Amino acid sequence: MRTLDDLDVKGRRVLVRADLNVPLDGETITDDGRIRASVPTIRTLVERGAKVVVCAHLGRPKGKVAPEFSLRPVAARLGELLGQEVAFAADVAGPSARETVEALHDGQVALLENLRYEPGEESKDDAVRGEFAAKLAALAELYVGDGFGAVHRKHASVYDVPKLLPHAAGGLVEAEVEVLRKLTEDTARPYVVVLGGAKVSDKLGVIANLLTKVDRLLIGGGMAYTFLAAQGHEVGNSLLQKDQLDQVRGFLNEAAQRGVDLVLPVDVLAAVTFAADAEHEVVEATAIPADREGLDIGPKTRELFAAKLSDARTVFWNGPMGVFEFDAFSGGTRAVAEALIRSDAFTVVGGGDSAAAVRRLKLPEDGFSHISTGGGASLEYLEGKTLPGLAALED
């Protein structure tokens, strides 16, 4: 892939596809991690005299204008981080966008309104998507792909626009790809992967691929209960995907055949209901009461997982160990994160809820080798899939 150093940007309009999909409470940004991650590439272009036109999506407005998904609050926060005003276009590629871009001077920045207000952004119809891509491309002379969290999507701004303009990868995408290559090529061992989150079905492909590559696979979070059920254990009211039981039994058998140490919780915090203040107790993972649900891994499991991580040389972690948003059930996720911080391994936090948990629990971000900005993109890369946004940048 070409990089920023391969583009002559001075005095030219550069369209930057960023990932600014941040959580909002009304107009208040509750986690600006993705905005901060986008700043270095934008700042580099500003310092090199480009007229920077940033585009991004927020939420899922499904091709319609929805004020609650406006990027206006993001423009204000981006301006604060850059130390300069960021002009905001009230549409994506219409009159306001054209007027805003035409008014830019060298070293200035504009942000377009939410890409997903336009049906063409996510359209499955190549012609519809291509028509919208042409309008976007007309706003600029060069394209920089820096929204790693969206590179697994075949969307107009990610896949089609790079075909229409001279293009390069931004610093964030470049760094993410370098890290993922370390997880897939010449990986230092022992190689340990920690997977959590709610559903096994979200991670079927990556589990299947990782079983051929890792030394240990630690399973926590809601998905662990489907594994426990597949072994014949009672899981009470815990999250369970019955339609995945046969698939999970296959994973357990393959792990045994390949000599992969697949580690499940040995105890859990079992609650009477799903609530922040729910009454709960520590129970053996193989004996969860029928009227309770597991909301976090227990103290013995936290020690077990930490021990399994202690001699690792490479660790990839994706997915919380419990309902970390509730203080009472955040201990398992904190224990795994702290074990990674203590480790001498190359440690990668795989984006999404894991990255959000690190920030919510106020853990030092520099305690990890890398915190990814794209959970879904990271997983699909590790699954061995071709990511449309990366393929477009490689052309």
QUIBEL-V266073 format. One record per helix or strand of 2 or more residues. SS is the DSSP state (a for helix, b for strand). FROM is the first residue (numbers start at 1). LEN is the number of residues. If there is no record, write none. Layout:
SS_FROM_LEN, SS_FROM_LEN
This chain:
a_4_3, b_13_5, b_24_2, b_28_2, a_33_15, b_51_5, a_67_3, a_72_11, b_86_3, a_95_8, b_109_3, a_115_3, a_119_4, a_126_12, b_142_4, a_148_3, a_156_8, b_166_4, a_171_14, b_191_5, a_201_10, b_216_4, a_224_7, a_242_17, b_261_4, b_267_5, b_280_5, b_293_5, a_299_11, b_314_5, a_327_3, a_331_12, b_346_4, a_352_9, a_365_3, b_370_2, a_375_9, a_388_7
